[in-house]
Amino acid sequence: MLFGPWQVQLAGATSPLHLHLGPHPEHEGSLKGELRQGQQRHAVVADLDEGEFTLEESHDGVRIAATWLGRPTPGHCGRLIQGQRFEKDQTGQAFRLQRQP
């Protein structure tokens, strides 16, 4: 249910970001993808475990720049996930992921 395109809205951001998730080639049951904002592209890996969504964002492909923690919103069939994005300094920012057709 998580494979494919998502629109991302971060609190305070003026325009949405775009996320694409697919199966992780090395870790069965995990996801791998890309987060895009304009020309910027960041690698991500993600998991959905016991109803908790976790996504790790990397700007250099090695170190984690931000961790996203959220839950699917009840009544939306897994097509809407809301939570908090935390940067290295633990600054939190609300997010909303909405599955695109």
N, C-alpha and C positions, 0 to 999 in steps of 0.2 A: 504493500500500500504506500510505501514511502518513495518508491522509485519514480523518477521523472522530475518535471519542473515545478518549482515553488516560487511564489512571490513573497518577499520578505519585507516587512515594515518594522523599522527600528524606531523606538520613541525618540522624538526630536529630529529625525531625518526628514528632509524635504522630498526625497524621491525614494521609491522602493529599490531594493536589491533583488537579484535573481539567484536562485539556488537550483542546482541540478544534482540529483542523487541517483546513484546506481549501485549495483552490488560491488562489494569490495573484492578485488581479485585475489587477495591473500588471506582474508579472514571471513570464513563462512558466517553468514548471519549479520555481518556488519555492512555499512554503507561507505561509499567514497564518492566525492564529487567536487564541485567547484561553486564558489560564491562569487558573483560578479556585480560590480558597481561601475558603470561606464567602462573605461579601459582597464580598470583594476580587476585582477582575478586572483582568488585565494583558494588554496587547496583545503578541503574539509574531509573529515571522517566522522561518521555518526553511528549511533545505535539506538534502538528502542527496546528497552528491557523492563518488563513488568510495568508497563505503562509510563515509564520515564524516558523522555527523549534527551539524548546527550549528543552534542556536536562540538568537535574541536576544530578551530580555525587556525590555519598557519599562513603567514605572509611570506615565509622563505622556504617552505616545504620541509623544514626541520623542527623548528620550535613552535610551541603553541602560543598564539597571540591572544586568543579568547576562547572561552568555554561557554557553550550555550546549554542551559538546562530548562526543560519545559515538559509539558504534558499535553496530549491530545485533548481538545475541548469536547466535553460530552455533547452528544446530539449532532455531531458533524462528521460522523463516520471516518474519523482519522484524517480528514482533509483540512483541519485547522489545529495548529499547535501554538500554544502561547507560553511564555516564560521569561527568563532573564538571561542576558548575555553578559558575561563577566570578563573584563580584560585582566591582564597580569596584575595590575594594582588593585584588583577586586572591585573596581568601579562597575556598578550594575546598570544595565539598560534594558528596558522591557522590549520584547520582540513578539511578533505575530507572523507565523508562517502559514500561508494559504496555498493549498495544492491547486495547480493550474491544469486545465484540461489538456 
